[in-house]
Amino acid sequence: MIYGIVKFCKSQPVMIVAFFAALITVFIVPPDAEYLTYCNRTVLIQLFCLMTAVAGFRTIGLFENITQFLLRRAGNLRRLGMIFTVICFFTSMLVTNDVALLTFVPLTLLVYSRITDEKSRIYTIVLETAAANLGSMITPFGNPQNLYIYEKYGLTASDFFRTMLPSGILSLIILLLLCMLLPKTECTAQGLEKKSVSKIHFLAYPVLFAICLLTVFRAVPDWVCLIIAVAAALILDRKLLLKVDYILLATFVFFFVFVGNIGRIEAVRDFFDNILQGRELVVSTLLSQVISNVPAAVMLSGFTDNGTSLLLGVNLGGLGTIIASLASLISFQYYRKSENAHSGRYMLVFSAVNFGMLAILLPLAIFSII
């Protein structure tokens, strides 16, 4: 029992921190009617529905079939790495950075199981990770912090894309240039099996996903999307409801309580008001390095009206340390558990690529908002 609890706490450190952070503030600000205003219902519903739709995509093997099709055209390690990097970049825009890495890093490891080039294997996974984090920042539904900030500040699609596209396009160019460092060693991308796709599911899940996107852009009420998502899961595959990341949803609830409470403590509110004013981009980027970008977004949003700078900061803040974006930990965990893994070498390459890209993108972002 105790071992199970300890294991769970180690596997979900952010949620545990969020829980205790919320719990501590409960003793400072006793529960009252205002607590009911803390949670952003729309964000929670949108996250739930999007995760349900994406879980559907994964069950029909859509990503694996696309990957197999593209890998037949690889031919060498450089092109192989470029394919995986580009796939992660663009799919993360739709299905989030976490799901992109959960899908394509295992496929990368499978493909590299027949290729004896550890340096290229590490480098490819690191580039995939950076691509997923950077590609996901280009759409409001690409990652949880985008969805939260987009709804919290009532941003329009024009506001969002005007803020994020320049950095997104530049990051893709940098990633493609970094792919050129991979060798042109010939290879054959084997080991993937084609998965049959049910026509009903193949049609239903894209429709559900489209409804989710319409909800994000405020064309469909969130409660309508919730009813459709739950009904679709119950009819098509009830197991989808078990594949939703309820830990992430709970983490958001805890941070909502934490931020709501500290926002009612005058001394804390004054401190963040002073430190954030005009510095949202830099502060959010730096804070993301130590608590990761999702909690940084939720925490800082309570103390600034500059949603676009906060949006850009927490997304660029996903670069840097291994914990700056929790999606980065997904890649590392998969690699660490693989055969003949060299974790130390991985961390060196990861740090070099991530801090190097951050050193380029952050100053340009600061210059663009001056």
N, C-alpha and C positions, 0 to 999 in steps of 0.2 A: 504493500500500500504506500508506504513512505517512499520507497524506491520509485514507484510509478509517478508520484507527485513531483519528486525531484527531477525525474527524467522529463516530465511535461514542462516544468519551469525552465529547464535548460533549453528545450526545443522552442519555447515561445518567450524569449526574454523581453521583447518589446511589449507584449500584452501584459506580462507580469509587472513590468515597470509602470505601465499605464494604470493598471489596477491599483497599485499601492500609491501612486501619485494622486489618483482620484480619491482614494480612501483617506489619505492624510488631509486633503482639503475639506473633506466632509466634516472633520472635527473642528475646522476653522470656520467654515460656513455651514451651519446646520441645515439639513434638508428643509426646503420650503416649496411653495408653489412655483417659484421661479426656476426650479430644477427642471420643470416640464418644458421649459423653453430652450434648454441646452442642446438637446440632440437635433441634428438636422435630418428630419425624417426622409426628405427627398433623396439625399445622398445615400442613406442606408438602403433605401428601396432600389435606387439605381445600381448600386454595387451588387446587391443580391441578384437582381434580374440579369445584369451583364455576366456575372459569374455562372449563372444557370445556363445561359445561352452558350457561353464559351465551353462549359463542361460538355454540352451537347456536341459541339464541333469536335471535341477531342475523342468522344466515344465513337464517332463515325470514321475516325482516322483521316480527316480532311488534310491536316497538316503533313502527316506522313506521306500521303499520296502526292501532294504537291512537291515535297522535298525529293522524293524518289524520282519524279519526272525531271527536276532540275539537275540532280546529281548525275544523271546519265550523261549530261553535257559537260561535266567537270573536266576530266582529263589530266589535270595536274593540281598540286597542292595549293598553288596561289589562287586558281580559279575556284577550287573547293572552298577555301577560306572565304573568298569573296561572296560566293553563293550563300553560305551560312550567315555571314555578316549582314548581307542585304536582306535575306529572309527575316532575320531577327528584327532588323530596323523597321521594316514595313509592316510585319505582322503585329509587332508590339503596339502600333498605332491603333489597332482594332481590338486586340484581345488582351492587352496590358503586358507590361514587361515581364511580370512574374510568369504568366502562362507561356509567353514566347520562349523563355529560358527553360521552363519545365518540359517543354515539348522538344526543343531543338538541341539542347546540350546533351541529353541522353542519345539522340540520333548521331550527334557529332562523335561521341565516345564510341558508339557502335561502329561507325564508319572507320574511325582511327584504330579500332582493334586489329585491323589488318594492315595498318601502316606503321612502320617502326620509325617514327620521327617525333620524339617527345617534345622537342622545342616547338615544332609547328602545331602540335596538338594543344599545348598550353596557350600559345599565341592566338590560335583560332578561337578557343573558348573565351579568352579575355576580350577579344574583339567582338564576339557575339554578345557578351555581357554589356559592354559599352554601347553597342548598337541598340540593344533592347531598351536600355535606360534612356538613350538619347532619342530614339525613334518614338518612344511612348510619350515624349513631352510635346509632340506636335498636334495631338488631338485632345479634346476635353475628356475623352473616355480612355485614354492610353494608359493612365495609371490612377491610383486612388487620390493622390494629392491634387491632380488636375480636376478631377470630378468634384472634389470638395471645394476648391477655390472657385471654380467656374460657377457653382451653385451659390456659394457663400456670398460672393460679390456681385452676383447677377450679371456676369460678363456676357457680352454678345459674341457670336461666332467671329465677327470681324475683329473685336478687341482681342480675342484669344489668338487667332492666327497671325494677326499683325505683331503680337508680342513674341510668339514662339517660332514662327517660320524662319526668320533670319538665322537664328542659332541652330535650328534644326537642319537647314540646308547646309550650313557651314560644317556642322558636325558630320554629316554624311560624306562630304568631300574629304574631310580629314580621315575618316574611317577607310574610305576607298584608297587613299594614299598609303595608309598604314598597311593595308592588305598587300601592297606591292613589296613589302619586306618579306613576305612568304616566298619560299623557293618554288621554282617551276618544275619540281620533281614530278615525274609522271605517276599517276595513281589510277586505280579503278574503285569507284565508290560502290562497294557491294555490301550486302548484309541486311538490306531493308526489304521487308516483305510487303507486297501490296495488300491493302485491306479493303474488303468489299464494303460498299456503302449502300444502305437502304435508301431507296428513292424517296420514301415518305419522310424519313429523318433528314435526308439531304435537302429537301425543300422546306421542312418545318423549322429547322434551326436557323437558317438565314432569315426567315420571316420574323422569328422571335428576336433575333439580333437587330434587325432593322427597326422593330418596334422599340427596342431599348434605346437605339440611337435617336429616334424621334422623341423619346422621353427626355433624353439628355438635352436636346435642343428645344425642349418645352413645347413640342407640337402634340404630345400625347400626355395626359395626366399620369402622374407616378402610380396612383392606385390602380389605374387601368392596366398599366404595364405589369404590376405585381400580380394581379389576378390572372392575366394571360400567361405569365411565366410559370406560376404555380400550376395552373391547369395543364399547360404544355408538358411540364415535368411529370405530372400524375398520369397523363394519357400516354406519353411516348416512352418515358423511362424514369421511374420513381427514384432510381439511384442517383439521378442528377442532383436531387435535393441534399444528398449526403456529401456531394462533392463541392458544395458551396463552402467558401472559406469563412466559416462562422467566427474563427479566431480573429480575422481581420475586422469583421463587423463589431465584435465585442471590444476590440482595441479602440476603434473609433468612438464607441459609446463611452468608454472610460476616459478618453482624451477630451471628449465633449464636456464631461462632468468636471474634469480637472481645469480646463480652460475657462469654463463658465464660472467656476468658483474663484480662481485666482484673479479673474477679471473684476471680481467684486471686492478684492482686497486693495485698498487705495494705494498703499506703499508699493506693492508689486506692479499695479497698473501704471503708476507714475514712472517707475523704473523702465519698464518696457516702452512706454510712450516716448521717453527721452532717448533711449538707446536706438530705437527703430526709426525715428523721424529722419527721412531722407537717406537711410542706410538699409532699407529693407532687402535689397539685392545681396549685399555683402553679408549682413547678419544672418539671413536665412541660409545662405550657402555655407557659412562657417558652422552654424548650429547643426545643419544636416550632417556634418562630418562626425558628430559625436552622438546624436540621438536618431539619425536617419531622417530622410526628407519628409516622410508622411507625418510623423508626430511634430516635426518642425513646422510644417504647414498649418496643422491644426492649432498648435500652441501660439504661433506668432499672429495668426489671423485675428485673434482677439484684441490685438493692440495696434492695428494699422488699417487705414482705409485704402492703402495703395496695393490693390490686389494684383495688378500686372507685374510689379517689381517682385512681389512675394512669389508669384507664379514662376517667374523666370529664375529666381534665386534657388528655390527648393528643387527645381528640375536640374539646373546646372550643379546643384549641391549633391546630386546623385552620383557625380563623379568624385574621385578622391579616395577616401578610405573604404575598406571592405564593408563597413556597416552604414555608409552614407546612403545606400539604397539596399533595402533588404533583399531585393531581387539578386544583387551581386552575391549574396550568401548562398543562394540556390545553386548557382554555377559552381561555386567553390566546394559546396558539400558534395555535389555530384562528382566533381573531379577528384576530391580527396578520397572518396570511396572507390575510385576506379583502380584497376590493376597498374602497378608500377608508378603510382602517383608521386610527384615531388612537390609537396605543399609549399616548401620554402621558395623554390624556384617560381612557382605559380604566383606567390605573393609579390615577389620582386617584379615580375612582368606586369602583373595587375597594377601595382602602384605606379610603375613607370608610365604605362599607357594612360591611366586615369588621371594622375596628377599632371601629366604632360598636356592632355586635352583640356583639363580645367584651367591650366595656366594660359592657354590660348583663348578659350571661349569666355572666361569670366572677364578679363580686361576689355574685350570687345563688347561684351554685354553692358558693362559699366559705361563705356564710351557712348554706346548707342542711346542710353537714357539720360545722358547729361544735357 
